[in-house]
Amino acid sequence: MTQASREQRRDKVIEVLNTAREMELHAIYQYMNQHYGLDDMDYGELAKNIKLVAIDEMRHAEQFAERIKELGGEPVAASAQEVHKGQKVDQIFTHDSGLEENTIDAYNRFLQVCRDNGDSITAKLFEQIIDEEQEHLSYFENVDNHIQELGTTYLARIAGTPASTGGFSKGFVLASDAE
């Protein structure tokens, strides 16, 4: 392999890492906006869990940035899209399930780009993050199903629950691993 082809392969990996980072930054902004809204609506348990998912996304964004820097690239700092504000509780989890499904689909394609360009380290990073995104998707789908099937009965059970995540939080995935 020539130096130019190695650089081109590295650049393709940096490109997908930066796209993934943009997606994570969007998820952070979206989920924190929802966290604030759910907290204001007094759905503390839902607000808390979305905040924990946002913290996972923060960790993912940082992992992508660190890998981009290791490869000699410059991490992006912009979000992939605008935040959907003012969502009603019965819209949030359907929306978030779609975001996570799109993310998993994209990351699987990005994983293949890494493999095709000989970067097994970044491929492993995508594999790990895909697993965590799947946990987020499962949570969002579960809550969405409860809201769709049980409606106000389910929401009434959650109304008034605490939103606090306490001190330093490890995020949704790492917190559930500790239990």
Number of C-alpha atoms within 10 A of each C-alpha: 5 7 8 9 11 12 12 13 18 19 17 16 27 25 19 20 27 24 21 23 27 21 21 25 24 22 28 25 19 22 25 21 21 27 25 17 18 24 21 12 14 17 22 22 21 24 27 23 21 29 25 24 27 27 22 26 27 19 17 23 25 16 17 27 22 15 20 24 13 11 15 12 18 15 21 18 12 14 18 16 13 10 16 13 11 12 14 12 17 15 13 20 24 17 15 22 21 14 18 21 16 13 20 21 13 17 22 16 14 22 24 15 19 24 16 14 18 15 16 13 12 22 22 14 15 25 16 12 20 20 13 20 23 16 17 25 21 15 19 23 19 14 20 22 14 15 19 14 11 11 13 14 11 14 17 11 11 15 17 14 16 15 21 13 16 7 6 6 13 17 20 22 17 15 12 10 8 7 5
